[in-house]
């Protein structure tokens, strides 16, 4: 009997140890953003926010890992610079609209996993019609690190005021190429930049010579406005800007995109 009791006690102790070490029991709280990060809305509530990666209208065809709420988070200097740009734009009848701001590393990891899955071509018809998916790394469209994760990079555009609503995306609907004429591609209330956001195509290069007229003028207007307040454009993407100097030039953060990450800021 004593032997049986000792065996039962040992089994119970082992079960308790497994429970104590289980992922649920050992779950750690989500990391928070450093004090230098703020919600853009707390700095400038007039800037339009259309946080695409919280929706299924992405080049992945689904919400991106780490995007819990549609909130733009940036380092405080970057947010203040956008506020300054917005103050200059509003009297001219325009507003900034952000598509993406701080991006957690887990989201970048999601991009990488998707890019390696060559069978998933769900959104090719819109976002990369002329690019083979196996070339996305080589062509620089996908990388294992992103400047967005450092907190001072933002993807954005211009909207003519008063802003009209952006049409809803319905998964499974027919896709139009992101470089199609504005009245053909996915409806967006922004000014015509020649391509849609996240268009994996050389036509997205800010100074591509094929983009002329009002489309080119709109790109240059956005670039000029943001450069005057300290942002530098990525030449391959008309929508991509980084504030300089970056407060965190070498740090890639992984706190989730959620109001709690910058509570009170």
Protein Blocks (a to p, Z undefined) as FASTA:
>chain_A
ZZmmmmmmmmmmmmmmmmmmpmklmpccdddddfkbccfklmommbccddfklpmbdfko
pacehiabccddddfklmmmmmmmmmmmmmnopacddfbdcddfklmmmmmmmmmmmmlm
klmmmmmmmbcfklmmmnopacfbdfklnopaccdddddddddddddddehiacddfkbc
fklmccdfbdcehiaehiacfklpmklmkbgcjllmmmmmmmmmmmmnopacdfklmkbc
cddddfblmbccfbdcdfklmgoZZ
